[in-house]
């Protein structure tokens, strides 16, 4: 991967690391001469100084769709193929509150080590439309959501901003929203969907959240 001029590096991961999740059909990811078969909803972590990186769909008529987050890195961890069945699964919410969902954790301390990024995939059960509700902020990390598995007839209303002054953004399939550390991040939609979440900042503690009472949201 070539480096953008803005990062002033000889190659993209010279001083960075990268986590990716494939939301399309299977692909081959080649990292410094080693190939990995990355099926749908598998992930790959690449550490600092991975230089020669390429992607190729196994079936060009059903292409892969590789989504990645990248952050600066202070040390090097090895490249790892992350199979979806090896991820930690957490089931949260309920049908009663319209937020029954599965959280699949891909990059997380003591599971898949990295310098900064924490990354995973949330899948809502049929009939549930709310994610991350009750909502929260985490002042020590930013977070980005990439929504997918939405058909053309459905949209997401992503809520963000400070709890006392929220706004919403209309999001469609395979669009991403960046939430700064001071912002809430929650959404509802007109149909079922999934989203990839990625965080980076001062720590990697998944449960380090500043919960917001429903009465405080305006």
Buried (B, 14 or more C-beta within 10 A) or exposed (E): BEBEEEEEBEBBBBBBBBBBBBBBBBBBBBBEEEEBEBBBBBBBBBBBBBEEBEBEBBEEEEBBBBBBBBBEBEEEBEBBBBEBEEBBEEEEBEEEEBBBBBBBBBBBEEEBBBBBBBBBBBBBBEEBBBBBBBBBBBEBBBBBBBBBBBEEEBBBBBBBBBBEEBEBEEBEBEBBBEBEBBBBBBBBBEBBBBBBBBBBBEEBBBEBBEEBEEEEBE
